[in-house]
Amino acid sequence: MNDYKNKTPADLANLVAEKRSALRTFRYGSTGGKTKNVKEGRTLRTEIARIMTAARANSK
């Protein structure tokens, strides 16, 4: 969480976009049974939430 506090809002927006695309590919890969790490979806969602929380705190 501390590493997200030092980033600019543009960097945080880019990170969220990257994580969301990774989550999208994970979801589509899981329908075919191609994923090995089933906890990856949960970790991606929590990282997105942490980044968005840091972005919200920086904007205030």
PyMOL CGO cylinders between C-alpha atoms (Angstrom):
from pymol import cmd
from pymol.cgo import CYLINDER

trace = [
    CYLINDER, 0.00, 0.00, 0.00, 2.85, 2.37, 0.75, 0.3, 1, 1, 1, 1, 1, 1,
    CYLINDER, 2.85, 2.37, 0.75, 4.30, 2.05, -2.73, 0.3, 1, 1, 1, 1, 1, 1,
    CYLINDER, 4.30, 2.05, -2.73, 1.02, 3.28, -4.24, 0.3, 1, 1, 1, 1, 1, 1,
    CYLINDER, 1.02, 3.28, -4.24, 0.97, 6.44, -2.13, 0.3, 1, 1, 1, 1, 1, 1,
    CYLINDER, 0.97, 6.44, -2.13, 4.08, 7.82, -3.82, 0.3, 1, 1, 1, 1, 1, 1,
    CYLINDER, 4.08, 7.82, -3.82, 2.79, 7.45, -7.38, 0.3, 1, 1, 1, 1, 1, 1,
    CYLINDER, 2.79, 7.45, -7.38, 1.09, 10.11, -9.46, 0.3, 1, 1, 1, 1, 1, 1,
    CYLINDER, 1.09, 10.11, -9.46, -2.60, 9.82, -10.37, 0.3, 1, 1, 1, 1, 1, 1,
    CYLINDER, -2.60, 9.82, -10.37, -1.69, 9.09, -14.00, 0.3, 1, 1, 1, 1, 1, 1,
    CYLINDER, -1.69, 9.09, -14.00, 0.55, 6.22, -12.92, 0.3, 1, 1, 1, 1, 1, 1,
    CYLINDER, 0.55, 6.22, -12.92, -2.20, 4.84, -10.71, 0.3, 1, 1, 1, 1, 1, 1,
    CYLINDER, -2.20, 4.84, -10.71, -4.69, 5.02, -13.57, 0.3, 1, 1, 1, 1, 1, 1,
    CYLINDER, -4.69, 5.02, -13.57, -2.27, 3.09, -15.79, 0.3, 1, 1, 1, 1, 1, 1,
    CYLINDER, -2.27, 3.09, -15.79, -1.80, 0.45, -13.10, 0.3, 1, 1, 1, 1, 1, 1,
    CYLINDER, -1.80, 0.45, -13.10, -5.56, 0.02, -12.71, 0.3, 1, 1, 1, 1, 1, 1,
    CYLINDER, -5.56, 0.02, -12.71, -5.94, -0.38, -16.47, 0.3, 1, 1, 1, 1, 1, 1,
    CYLINDER, -5.94, -0.38, -16.47, -3.19, -3.02, -16.55, 0.3, 1, 1, 1, 1, 1, 1,
    CYLINDER, -3.19, -3.02, -16.55, -4.65, -4.95, -13.61, 0.3, 1, 1, 1, 1, 1, 1,
    CYLINDER, -4.65, -4.95, -13.61, -8.15, -4.85, -15.11, 0.3, 1, 1, 1, 1, 1, 1,
    CYLINDER, -8.15, -4.85, -15.11, -6.90, -6.21, -18.42, 0.3, 1, 1, 1, 1, 1, 1,
    CYLINDER, -6.90, -6.21, -18.42, -5.03, -8.95, -16.55, 0.3, 1, 1, 1, 1, 1, 1,
    CYLINDER, -5.03, -8.95, -16.55, -8.22, -9.78, -14.65, 0.3, 1, 1, 1, 1, 1, 1,
    CYLINDER, -8.22, -9.78, -14.65, -10.16, -9.90, -17.91, 0.3, 1, 1, 1, 1, 1, 1,
    CYLINDER, -10.16, -9.90, -17.91, -7.69, -12.33, -19.47, 0.3, 1, 1, 1, 1, 1, 1,
    CYLINDER, -7.69, -12.33, -19.47, -7.78, -14.42, -16.30, 0.3, 1, 1, 1, 1, 1, 1,
    CYLINDER, -7.78, -14.42, -16.30, -11.56, -14.65, -16.41, 0.3, 1, 1, 1, 1, 1, 1,
    CYLINDER, -11.56, -14.65, -16.41, -11.66, -15.63, -20.06, 0.3, 1, 1, 1, 1, 1, 1,
    CYLINDER, -11.66, -15.63, -20.06, -8.84, -18.11, -19.55, 0.3, 1, 1, 1, 1, 1, 1,
    CYLINDER, -8.84, -18.11, -19.55, -10.63, -19.72, -16.63, 0.3, 1, 1, 1, 1, 1, 1,
    CYLINDER, -10.63, -19.72, -16.63, -13.68, -20.56, -18.73, 0.3, 1, 1, 1, 1, 1, 1,
    CYLINDER, -13.68, -20.56, -18.73, -11.54, -22.83, -20.87, 0.3, 1, 1, 1, 1, 1, 1,
    CYLINDER, -11.54, -22.83, -20.87, -9.84, -24.38, -17.88, 0.3, 1, 1, 1, 1, 1, 1,
    CYLINDER, -9.84, -24.38, -17.88, -6.43, -22.97, -18.80, 0.3, 1, 1, 1, 1, 1, 1,
    CYLINDER, -6.43, -22.97, -18.80, -5.58, -21.33, -15.49, 0.3, 1, 1, 1, 1, 1, 1,
    CYLINDER, -5.58, -21.33, -15.49, -3.47, -23.08, -12.92, 0.3, 1, 1, 1, 1, 1, 1,
    CYLINDER, -3.47, -23.08, -12.92, -3.50, -20.43, -10.20, 0.3, 1, 1, 1, 1, 1, 1,
    CYLINDER, -3.50, -20.43, -10.20, -7.11, -20.00, -9.14, 0.3, 1, 1, 1, 1, 1, 1,
    CYLINDER, -7.11, -20.00, -9.14, -6.27, -17.40, -6.47, 0.3, 1, 1, 1, 1, 1, 1,
    CYLINDER, -6.27, -17.40, -6.47, -4.97, -14.99, -9.07, 0.3, 1, 1, 1, 1, 1, 1,
    CYLINDER, -4.97, -14.99, -9.07, -8.40, -13.46, -9.61, 0.3, 1, 1, 1, 1, 1, 1,
    CYLINDER, -8.40, -13.46, -9.61, -8.77, -12.61, -5.94, 0.3, 1, 1, 1, 1, 1, 1,
    CYLINDER, -8.77, -12.61, -5.94, -5.32, -11.07, -5.73, 0.3, 1, 1, 1, 1, 1, 1,
    CYLINDER, -5.32, -11.07, -5.73, -5.93, -8.98, -8.84, 0.3, 1, 1, 1, 1, 1, 1,
    CYLINDER, -5.93, -8.98, -8.84, -9.21, -7.67, -7.44, 0.3, 1, 1, 1, 1, 1, 1,
    CYLINDER, -9.21, -7.67, -7.44, -7.60, -6.74, -4.12, 0.3, 1, 1, 1, 1, 1, 1,
    CYLINDER, -7.60, -6.74, -4.12, -4.71, -4.98, -5.88, 0.3, 1, 1, 1, 1, 1, 1,
    CYLINDER, -4.71, -4.98, -5.88, -7.19, -3.00, -7.98, 0.3, 1, 1, 1, 1, 1, 1,
    CYLINDER, -7.19, -3.00, -7.98, -9.04, -1.99, -4.82, 0.3, 1, 1, 1, 1, 1, 1,
    CYLINDER, -9.04, -1.99, -4.82, -5.81, -0.94, -3.10, 0.3, 1, 1, 1, 1, 1, 1,
    CYLINDER, -5.81, -0.94, -3.10, -4.73, 1.16, -6.07, 0.3, 1, 1, 1, 1, 1, 1,
    CYLINDER, -4.73, 1.16, -6.07, -8.12, 2.83, -6.31, 0.3, 1, 1, 1, 1, 1, 1,
    CYLINDER, -8.12, 2.83, -6.31, -8.09, 3.53, -2.56, 0.3, 1, 1, 1, 1, 1, 1,
    CYLINDER, -8.09, 3.53, -2.56, -4.67, 5.15, -2.83, 0.3, 1, 1, 1, 1, 1, 1,
    CYLINDER, -4.67, 5.15, -2.83, -5.83, 7.22, -5.82, 0.3, 1, 1, 1, 1, 1, 1,
    CYLINDER, -5.83, 7.22, -5.82, -8.87, 8.39, -3.86, 0.3, 1, 1, 1, 1, 1, 1,
    CYLINDER, -8.87, 8.39, -3.86, -6.71, 9.31, -0.85, 0.3, 1, 1, 1, 1, 1, 1,
    CYLINDER, -6.71, 9.31, -0.85, -4.31, 11.26, -3.08, 0.3, 1, 1, 1, 1, 1, 1,
    CYLINDER, -4.31, 11.26, -3.08, -7.16, 13.21, -4.66, 0.3, 1, 1, 1, 1, 1, 1,
    CYLINDER, -7.16, 13.21, -4.66, -8.45, 14.47, -1.31, 0.3, 1, 1, 1, 1, 1, 1,
]
cmd.load_cgo(trace, "trace")
